[in-house]
Amino acid sequence: MMRLKVNIFSRGLILMSLPIIGQLIFIVVIASAMQQAQSNLEKQWREENLLRSAFSLCRSVSDVLMYLQLHPYFRKMIGLDVSAASLEMAKKESRNLQNLSSEDPEKRQAVNKLTQSSNYMLEVLERMFASSTTVPIAPWGTGAGTTVYRSGLKSNGQYFYDAVEDIVKVVKSKDKEAERFVNSFSNIHANLLLLSSVSILLALISGYVYIISIRRPLKHLSSNGQLLAQQRPLLPVLATGDEFSRIDALLHSAAQEIENLRVKEKEVIENAQDLICTIDGDGIFVDVNPYVSKMLGYEPDFIITKPVGQYAIDEEKALVEEHLHAFVGADFVNQFELKMQHMNGQVVETRWSCLWSNAAKMLFCVVRDVTEEKRVEQLKQDFTDMISHDLRSPLMAMGNSLTLIKSGVKGAVPEAALKRVETSARNVERLIVLVNDLLDFQKLKAGKMELTLESATLESVIGEAVELVVEAARDKNVEIAVTPGETVLNCDRTKLMQVVVNLLSNAIKFSGTGGRVSVKVRREPGRVILTVADTGPGIKPEFLDRIFEPFEQAPSEKKKEGTGLGLAICKLVVEAHGGSVRAENRDDGVTGCIFTVELQ
């Protein structure tokens, strides 16, 4: 069957148009037949009235003739009005005949012949009627008036009846035409029936063609959809040039994109520096990437179909099954750490991230080798312990000794030596602050510093912090303004005071001589907000987030002071309280920066 090279809209339009056109033709033919039937009925009605009027004219003329031949006694009994009425009826029918024959030349000729003879006869009969005597008038026999009217009535009477016969013949001929119309009308009925059948047949054929033209591409698209879902090669693109071919082209484009993504995904998985694997609900490896040979020393084909617990160290085999079974059905990423054993016997520290797929009924896992990370953490811990035991203690001892020397407990110190002692004491103090900051930061970063929560007013914490920095503020002539109030919250008082001290010290340092530091507290629904504003130069926008990173300090004309850990420690302490801290430049017409702490 020839394929339609038209779109779906055009096919539907054709399908709708065929029966509509058939119905329109049917309506036109019916209307034409009805109009012809109406015309024929009108003609038949005129012919019947024509015959009726002709016979009525004959009857009226005959009535007058018979009346004139009666004995005066009988005419008197009948009355003059009856005969006069017959004359008037004859005249009326004569005029009616003219009207009925006006549209048909053949009828009009026969009627003219009849009316001419009837008019003459009526004229003669009127004269005879007007001149009638007491004796009967016998136009065809003897009596008064016979000689005068006999010849005219006789000749016109024959002419009159011949005209009536002509009208009858004309009407009969018209009846034959009517019979032909009836026959033709029957033919029209047959043709209409045929036309209706053809219209229905065309509608069925067009509907079948339309269904076939739709069914084939739909089946093609359905097959390609199934092949796409199965990641198998698709059937060739439809060449119909309609909407189906465009949809099929989109399916092919999607298949190509999926194939490209699949290839890229495969390349990423195969070249990934992490173990990427699929595990079933029973903890069995279903698929692994090649990185497993580097991580555990086994080839991928060897690992597949083996349980995960087989490659864990003996102490954690039960932990593997516990974690994996707990992750089955979970709708979020789960993590755990596991010590696995390399083929050469070495222990490999791993961190697992697992996500359960309900569609595939599998766990998709990314396993990272964190052996080196654990080693670095251990080095950090060892370094922290070393600072705590091997550096902090001697520094504290040196600081105490220098303090005693400076106070003269060990004897008088020369002026020149005293300056050196004070300088050494300040340097030792800075080293102690650096060590303490390092220790605090390391503990907060590792989450090992526990908070001792108690109920306290934030204003009292700020007051104690101000007392610790008031000397530094007085040396630089910086005013510290604190908004009074009483805001109670649960917090680690010591750690929170350390945050306020760091923020105040930072604000005093950058405010410059004659500056002002404003401290405000306000409570909002569900949170407490602390702000510390200075009148310094502000912070460049690109550094507003970076200043909370360890060892980061915003660019400034001032000499670098401190460890660069103060704000990082503030951020960790505030976050440990479930809050947040941010910095922003002032927009109230005053230069400077505002640090905002939000606490729950």
N, C-alpha and C positions, 0 to 999 in steps of 0.2 A: 504494500500500500504506500502511496506517495506521502511523504512527510510534509506537513504544513510548515511553511517558512514564515509564519506569522506569530505574533506574541499571543499570550493568553487572553488579553483584552479583545483583540481582533477576533480570536476564535469564538469567544463568548458572544461578541456582537453578531458574527455570522450565524451562530446557532439561534440567537433570538430573532434575527432578521428574517430567516427563511419562513418560519410559520407565520410571522406577522405579515410578510408580503403575500403569502397564500391566503390569509384571512382577508387582507385588503382586496385582492382580486375577487375573492368569493363575495365580499360585500358589494363591490362594483357591479359584478354580474347580477347579483340578486336585485340591486337597486334598478339596474337597467331593465331586467325582466318585469319587476313590479311596475315600473313606469310604463313599459309597453303594454302590460296587462290593463293598467288603469286607462291608457289611451284607447285600447280596444273595447273596454267596457263602456267608455264614454261614446265610442262610435256605435256600439251595439244598442246603447240606450237611445241614441239619436235615430237609428234606423227603425227601432221599434216604435218610437214616437212618430216617426215619419209615416210608417204604415198605418199607425193608429189614427193619425190626423187625416191621411188620405181616405181611409175607410169612413171616418167620421164625416168628411166632406161629402162623400158619395151618399151616405145615409141622409144627410141634411138636404141635399138636392133631391133625393128620391122622395123624402117626406113632403117637400113643397110641391113636387109634381103630383104626387098622389092626392094631396090636399086640394089642388086645383081641379082634379078630375072628379071629386066627390059631388054629390047632389047638394044644392044649397041647404037642404034641411040638415044633412050630416055635417056640412061645414059649420053651420050655426051651432050645432051641438058641440063640435070640437072647439070652436072658438077661434077668433082671428089671431089671438096672441100666440097660439101654438105654432102656426105657420110662420109668423113674424120671427119667433124665436129660432126656428129652423134656419131661416135666412141669415139671421145674425150669427148663428153657430157656424154656418157654411163660410161666411166672410172671415170669421175668426180663425177657423181651421186653415183657410187659404193663406192668411198672414203667417200663421204658425208654420206652415209648410215652407215658406220662404226663409224663415229663421233657421229651421232645422237643416236646410240644404245649402246654407251659405258657405260651408267649408269644403264641399265636395262638388267639383264642376259637373260630374256626371249626374249626380242627384239634382243639382241645381237646374240642369237642362230639362230633365224629366218633370221637375216640379213646375218650372216655368210653363211648360206645355200644358200641365194640368191646371195651373192657376189661370192661364189665358182662357182656356175653354170654360173653366168654372165661372170666371168673372163674366164671360159673355152670357152663359146660361143663367147666372144669377140676375144679371141685368134684365134679361128677357123675362125671367120668372117674376121679377119685381113689377115689370110693366103689366104682365098678364095679371098679376095679383091686384094691381091697382085698378085695372079696367075690367075686372071680373063682373059678371052680371048674375042674375038669379039662376041662370042655367049653368050647368057644368061646362068647363072648357076641356075639350079633348084634343090635345096637341097631336095625337097620332091617329085620331079618327075624325069625326064630324063635330060640328058645334061652333059656337062663337070663338073667334081667334084662331081657328084651325088654319085657315088659309094664310094668315099673317105670320104665325110663328112656327109652322110645321117644318118648313125646310131648314130654318136656322137651328132649331133645337135638334133636329134629326142629325144634321151634319156635325154640329158641335158635340152632341151627345156621344156619337161614335168616337170623335176626337178625344172627348173627356175620358171615356173608358179606356181608350188606347193609352192615354197618358198614365192612368192608374196602373195599367198593366206594365208600362215601362218602369214605373217606380218599383213595382214588385220585382221585376227582373233585376233592376239595379241592386235592390236589397238582397236578393238571392245571391247575386255575384259577390256582394260583400260578405254574406254568410260563408261563402266558400273561402274567402280570404281569412275570416275568423277561424274556420276549421284548420286552415294552414297554420295560423298563429298558435292554435291549440296544439297542433302537432309539433310546431317549432318549440313551444313552451315545454312540451314533454321532453324534447331533445335538450332544452336548456337544463331541465331537472337532471337528466342523465349526465350532461356535461358538468353540472355543479357537483354531483356526486363523485364524478371522476376527478374533478379538480380538488375536492376535499380529500379524496383518497391519496392523490398525488402529494398534496400539501402535508398530510400526516406522514406519508412515506418519506418525504424529504426531511421532515423534522426528525423522524426516527434515524434516518441515515446520518444526518448531520450530528445528531446526538451521539450516535455510535462512534462516528469518526472523532468527535470531540473527546469522548471518553477514552478512546484508544490513544489519541494524541496526548492526553494527560497521563494516562496510566503508564505508558512506556517510560517517559522521563521520570515520573514519580518512582517507579520501580528501580530505575537506574540510580536515582538519588538515594533511595533507601539502601540499595546494595553498596553504594560508595560510602554511605554513613556507617554501615556495619563494618566494612573493610577498614575505614578510618579508625573506628573504635578498636579493631583487632590489630591495628598497626600493620596492615597488609597493603600491597600495591593496589591502587584504585583502578577502576575501569576507565577507558578513555573519556575525555571531556565530550559532553554532548555537543553536536554540531547543528542544533536546531535554530540557534540565533535568537532564542527567546529568553524569558526569565529563568527557565529551567537550566539553560546552558550557562547563564551567569551564576546561578547558585552552584552549579556543578563546578564551575571554574573557581568559585570561592572555596569549595571543599578541597579541590586540588591544591589551592594556595595554602589552605590551612594544613593540609597533609604535608606539604613541603616545609612549612614553618615548623610543624611538630617534628619532622625528621631532622631539620637543622638544629632545633633545640635539643632533640634527643642525642644527636651527635656531639653537640657542645657539652651537654650534661655528662655524656659518657667520657668525653675528654677531661672534663673537670674532675669527675670522680676518679678516673684512672690516674690522673696526674696530681690529685690532692695529696697534701702532706699530712693527712689524717686518715685513720681507718674508717671507711664508710661501709656499713654493712646492713643487711636485712635479716631479722630474726623472727621466727614464728612464735606462736603463743607458748610453745613448749621450751623455748630457749635454745633452739637449734639454728645454726647459721644457714641461711638460705642463699645469700649472695654476699661477697666481699670484694673490695677493690684491691688492686695490686699492692697497695701500701702495706698490706698485712705481712708481706714477705720481709719488709724492712723493719716493721714493728716487732713481729714475733718470730720471724725466720722461716715461716711456713708458706708454701705456695697456696694461692687461692683455692685451687681445686681440692687440696688436701683439707682445708679448713671447712669447706661447705659440707653440710650434713652432720657436722660435729656439734656437740653442745658447748655453749659458752663456758660453762663451769669447768670444762676439761682443761682450759688454758689459764685458769685462775690459780693463785697459790693455794695450798691446802687450807690455810686458815680462813680464806674468804670464799670458798666454793659454795657454802650454804648462803652467804650474803648475795651471791649472784642470783640464785634462784629466787630468793626473797624479793629482790629489787625488780627483776624482770616480770615476775608474776603480778607484782603490785602495779606495774605500768600498763598491763593489758587492759584496754578499755578506757584509759585516761585520755582526756581531750586537751592536754597541755604538755609542754616539754618537761621531762623529768631528768634530773641529773644525779649522778653518784660517782664515787671514785672507787677504783678497783685495782688491786695489784695483780698483774698477770705475769706469766713466766715465759721468757724467751726460749727458743729451742735449745740455746746453749746453756740454759739454766739461770740466766740473769733475771732479776725481778724488774718488771717494767711498770712504772706508776702511770695509770691511765685515768682520764676523766670522761665519763660517758654522758651523752645528751641523747635522750630517746623520746620518740613520738609515735604513738599508736595510730595506725590507719584502720578505721572500721571497714573501708572498702576492700582493702587488700588483706585484712586480718593479720597484719604484720607490724613489727616494731622496726622503725627506721632509725638507725643509730649513727652518730658521729663520735668516734673515739679518738681522743687526743692523747698523745704521749707527753705527760707532764713530768717525766723523770727529771729533766733539766730544770724545770720550773721549781720542782720540790727541792732540788739541790741548791738553787739560788735562794729560795726561802730559808733553807737551813743555814746558808751562809749569812743571810741577813740576821737571822736569830742569833747565830754565833757572834756576829759583829755587835749586835745589841748587848748580848751578855758580856762581851769583852769590854764594851764601853761602860756598862754598868759596874762591872767588878774591877777591871784593870785600869780604867781611866777616870771614872767618876770619883771613886774613893780617894785616889792620890790627889785629884784636883781639890776635893773638899779639904783634905789635910793641908795642902799648900795654902788654900785660902784662909783656913783658920790660923796657920802659922804666920802668914803675912799680916793678918789682922792683929795678932798679938804683938808682932814686932812694931807695927805702926802705932799701937797704943802705948808702947814703951814698957811693956811688961818684962821684956828681956833686957831692958836697959835703954839708956838714951840713944837715939839714932841721929847721926849727923844730918844736917839739913839737906845736903846733896844726896845722901843715901835715902832719906825719907821720900823724896820725889820718886826715886826709882822703885821704892817699895810700894808707894801708892799706885804707880803705873802698873807694876806687876800684879797688884791686888785687883785692879780693874780688869786686866786681861784675863786673870784666872776666873773672875766673876763672869766675864763674857763666855769663857769656855764652859763654865758650869751651866750657864743658861743654854748654850748650844747643845750640850749633852742632854740636859733635861728635855729640851724641845725634840731632839732626835728620839729619845726614849718614849716621850708621850706620843709623838707622831707614829712611831713604829707600832706601839700598842693599839692606838686607835685604828690604824690602817689594817691591822691584823684582827681587829674586833676582840682583842683580849682585855681591853680596859673596861672594867665593870663600873656602872654608874650607881652611886648611892643616893637614891631619890629621897627627898624630904620636902615638907611643905615650907615654903619661904616666900617672902615678898621680894619681887624683882627690884624694888627701889632700895631695899637694904643691901642686896648684892651689889648694886651700882654704887651705893655709898661707900662700901668697903673698897671697891675697885678704885674709886676716886681718891681715897686716902693713900693708896699705893702709888698713884701717879701724880699726886698734887705737887710734890717737889719738882718733878720734871716740868710741870705746867708753870710753876712759879718762876723757874729759871728762864723760861722763854716768854714770860709775861702773857701766857695764854689763859683766857677765862674759860672755866668749865661751868656750864649752866645745866642743871638737872631739874626736870619737871617733877614737882612733888606728887605723891599719891601712894596708894597701897594696893598693889596688884599681886595676889597670891597665886602660886602655881607650884606643882611638884617638879623638882629638879635636883640635880647634883650641884649643890651650892658651890663647892670648890671649883668644879670644872666650869660652871657657868660664869663664875667670877673671873676665871682665867680668860674666857672669851671677852668679857667686858674690858678687862685690863689690856688685852691685845688691841682691841678696837680703839680704846682711849689713847694708848701709847702711839698707835699709828696716826690717829687724828692730830695729836699734839705735835708729833714729829713733822707733819706736812702743813700745819696751820701757819707756822712762822711766828715771829715775834709780834705780839699784840693781837694775835688771832683769837678766835672764839670757837669752842666746841660745845655743841648743844646735844643733850641726851633727853629723849622723850620716850614715854611708854604710854600705850593706849591698848584697851581691850576691845576686841571685835568678836562677833559670834563665832565661837569655836577656836579662837586663837588670841595670842598676845603678841603685839608688835613692838619691838625695841628699835629705835633709830639713833644713830650716832652721826652727826653732821659736823664737818670741819669747814674752815675758810681757806683751805689751801688751793693749789693750782688746778685741782681736779685730776681725772685719769683719762687718758686717751681711750676712745670707745673700743678700740680693738683689744685693749688690755683689761676691760672690765670683768671678763670671765676668767682670764688667765691668772689674775692675781691670787686666786684661791688655790692654784696649783703649787705643789711644793717647790721651793727654791726659786719661785717667780717673784720678781719685783717690778713695779711699774717704772718706766723711765722717768728720771727726775734730775734736776740740776744739783740736788743735794747729794752728798756723799753716801754711798750705799752703807746702810747700817742694819744689823740684825742678821738672822739666819735665813730669812725667806720662808720660814715655816710657820710663822705666827698666824697668818690668815688661813693657811691650810689646816692648822690645828683647830682654829675657830670653826671652820666648815665641818670638820669631822665631829667635833663636840656637839654642835647644833643638830647635825643630822642624827647623831646618836640619841638626842632628845626627841626625835621625830619632827624636827623643824627644818628650816632652810634659811640661807643667808645670801644676800646679793648686794652688789654695789652699783651705784648710778651717780651721775653728775647732777649737781643741783640746777634747778630751773626756776628759782625764785628771785633771780636778779643778783645773786651772790655767787661768786666762784667758790668751788669746793666740791666735796664728794659726800654722799650719804650712804652709810652702810645700814641695811635693814635686816633685822633678825626676826623671823616668825617662829613662834613656839606654840605647841599644841596646849 
